[in-house]
Amino acid sequence: MIPLIGKWDSVDDIDWDALPQQFVMKCNNGSGDVVVCKDKHKLDVEETKVHFRKCLHEQLSVLSGEPHYAKIKPCIIAEELLDASTQPCHSTSMVDYKIWVFDGKPMFTMCIWNREKYHGNVALYDMDWQFHPEWSVWTSHYMKPTEQMPKPGCFDRLMEVAGKLGKGQPAARVDLYVVDDKVYFGEITMTSQGGYQDFYTQDFLDMMGRLTVLPIDKI
C-alpha cells in the first residue's frame, strides 16, 4: 500500500501546515479529482479547498451508472508522492499498470503514462508483452504512444499481485504502480467506467466479455 498521510471527512479538518512538502490528495468517491502536490509552497490552498468541497458532493454513482458507489461515505485522503523518476521510460507521471483479471487470471495490461488531467499515452499488452494497437480507439484523451513501454522487470510479481486481488471476481481491473521494482496498489474496480469503455474496440470488448464468467453461468 502507498503510505497514508491522512484522512478527513471535511476540508476544514485538514491541517495544511502539517502536510509534507509533497503529497497526493484525492477523494474516495470520485474519479480524476487527484491533486498532485510536488511543492507545497506553490500550492494554492484556497483553490484546493474549493476543489475538494465540490468533489465531496459529486455523485459518481449517478454519472457513471454505478449505484453501488452511492454507499460510500465521502472523505479526502492524502498519500505519499511516489517517485516517478524510477519509471522504465521517461514519463511525466507514474506509469499506471491497469491489469485485467478474470477470476484470478491476469490476461491484459493497459499502460497509461505521461498522464495529465485529461490525457495520456495508452497502450494495451498481452501476457507476452506484445503491443496490440488494434484493441484501442485513439482519442485526444487516450493517445497512441510514439514509443513503447518496456516490459517491467517485476512483471511476474505484478501479475501475481493482480491475480490474487482479482481471485473470485468474474472480472476486475487491478491498478498497480512500480517504484524500484516494488509493487504498489492503486485501486481495484469490478465495474470499470460503468461499462462505457469506448476507448476499446468492440472486438476487444467482446473478447473480455467471453472471458467473464458470471456466477449464474456456472449453475
N, C-alpha and C positions, 0 to 999 in steps of 0.2 A: 504494500500500500504506500501511496505517496504520503509522507508525514503531514499530519493535520496541524495547522496553526491555531485555528479557532472556528467556532460555530456560533451563530447569532440568529435569533428569531426576528430581530428588528435592526435596521440600520443604526438607530440611536443607541444600540447596545455596544457598538464597536468602539474600542479604544484605538483610534488611528495612530496615536503616538507610540503605542506598544507594539505595533506591527513591525516586522523586519523591513529592511530596505527593499527586498524583493519578495514577491509572493504572487499567487494566482487566486483570484476571488471569483466566486460564481454562486448561483442559486441551485438548489437541488430539484427545483420544479420547472426548470427552463431548458432552453437549447440555444446555443450561440450567444449567450449573455456573459461569456467569460471576460474578465478584465485581467490582463497580464501586466503586472507592475514590475518593471525592471529597475526602476529608480524612484523611490517614494518621494524624493524631493521634486520630481516632475509630475507627480500625480495630482490632478485636480480633485481634491477630496469632495468638495461640494457637488461637483458634476457627477462623481461616482456615487454619492448618496442618492441623487435624483435617479440615476440609472437603476440602482438596486431597489429603491422604493417601487419603481414601476415593475421591475422583474418579479418581485414578490407577489404581485397581484395578477400576473399573467395566467391565463387558463390554457396551458398547452394541451390539456386533455380534450378541450373543445376544438382547438385549432387543428390538432393532428388526428382527431378521431380515435383517441386512445383513452377511454373513460376511466381506466384503472389508475391513471395518474392523478385523478381528482382526489384520491385518498391521501396523497402526500401532504404532510404539514410543511408548508414552505419555510425555508431557512436559508441563510447565507453561510457559506463555508469558505475558509481560506486555507490553501495548501502551500507547501514549499514549492518554489520555482525550480523545476528540473533543469539540468544543464544541457542545453541544446547543442553545445559545441562539440559533443562527443558523437554526433549523428554520423551514420555511414556515408552520407553525402552532404554537400553544402545545402543547408536548409535554413530559412528564416524562422522556422518554428520546430517544435518537436515533431518527429515522424510518428504519425498515428497509424498503428497496425490494427486494422479492423478485420478481425478473423471470423469468418462464417463457420459455425459449428453446428452439426446435425446429430443430436443425441450423443454428444461427446466426441464426435469425429470431425476434426477440422478439415475443411475442403478448399477454401479460398481465402485469400488475404487482399483486402483493399487498403492500399497505402495512400496516405494523404500527407503532403509536405509543402513547404513554402506557403504555409497556411496563414491567410489574413482573415478578416472578419467575414467576408463574403465570397472568398475564392481560394483555390489552392490547386496544386498539381495532384492528379489522381491516377493510380494505376492498379489494375487487378491482376493477381498472380495465382497460379495453381500451386499444388503441393510440391511440384518440381521447380518452383520459382520461374515459370515461364510466363512472360507478359502476354496478356490477351486483350488487345485494344478493341477487338470485335465485341466484347462484352459491355463496353461503356458507351454512353451517349455524352459527347463532349459539349460543354456549355461555357459561358463566361464565368460560371461559378465553379464547375468541375472541369478543369483544364487539362488537356492532353500534355504530358510531360515531354520535354525535349531531350531528357536524359533519363535513364532507368535507375530505379532504386536497387542498390546491391542487396543480395541476399544477406540477412543479418547473421552474424556469427553465432548467435544463440538461437537460431531458428528452431532447433529441436525443443529447446526449453520453452520458447514462445508457444509452440503447438501443444506441448504438454500442459501448460497452464491453461490455455484456451480450452483444451479438451476436457479438463477436469471441471472447469467452471460451467461448461455447456452440457455436462452429462445430465441426462434425464429431461432435457428440453428438446422438443421437436426441432426447433431452430433457434439459434441465438447468435447475436453478433457481439463478440468479446473484443473490446478495445484495449490495447496494451501499448506501453512505451518501453524504450530500452535506453538505459544510460550505463556506459561502461560495461556492456554485456549483462547488466542486471535488469530483470523484467519488472515493470511497474504496472499496476492495474489502473485503467482509466474508467471504464464503465462496462456494463453488460445490459443489452436490451433484447427482448424477445419480440418486439414489435417495431422494428426499425422504420422510422419515418412514417409510422402508421400504415405501412404498406405502399405508400405513394413514392416509390423509388424510380422516378422517371429518368434517373441518371444511369440506369442499367437498361440494356436492350431486352426486348421481350423474350428472346431466346435464352438469355441468362436467367431471367426471372422464372421462366418455365423450368429450367434446369434445377433451380433451387426449390421450386415447388415439388418436383419429383423426389427430391431428397428429403423433404419434410414429411415425416410420418406422424400424423396426429393420433392421440390415444384411441379415438373412435375407429381408426383404420386397423387397429390391432385386435379388435373384437371379432 
